[in-house]
Amino acid sequence: MAHASIIKKAITMFAANYNKNDAWIDRTLPIWERALENCKDKIVLDAVDEIMFSPSGYGTPKIGDVLEAAKRLGGIQAEKIHKSRNWCDDCRYHEGVRITVARYYRIDQNNKSVSSERVASCTCKDALEVHKGLMTYLERLEKLKADSRIKLHAYLYTYQGKNGFTWEEKDPVGYAEHCKRIDEQRKNGKQIQTFTKYMEK
Ligand SMILES: [Zn+2]
């Protein structure tokens, strides 16, 4: 029921709050549209608000968190649809989705270190049915391995008991650089602003 423009608005607010770029929005929007299709417009916006204004342990909240908030706010009919799905243990938390993180070097770009996060479908029956448009997490791995421009050195994906990744897990290189910058700023007596709350678990 939620209007596509409302979901777009919600995800844009979310992206601004968690420092996500347009590519992230493009990748994530189809998931949100599917997950929130039976949610009322107001509930979608309220749920995102609630998530953004609650303290977060680390990283970016997931669509699962938005759905939880929507359920708490009482306006979700999608619950029935999603609850009736037989998600496997490894994808239940993200409702058929496996979050993947590939870390690799771009051989064609001076061995630049890259960390790339994508949502992928689980391979269980219901996930394949619900998330038809998405690559599975295993297909993504195959695709990365087959890409001659890159040298893959780590591939992470969510599973039962591991529902997300810390910044350090996702991008050790970027994280280390960030810590170094923060240290330097501290030394220079500057005010530390963004991101530090995500580092302190
Ligand atoms: Zn599954």
Residues whose N, C-alpha, C, O or C-beta is under 5 A from the ligand:
A	BS01	ZN	W87 C88 C91 C122 T123 C124 A127
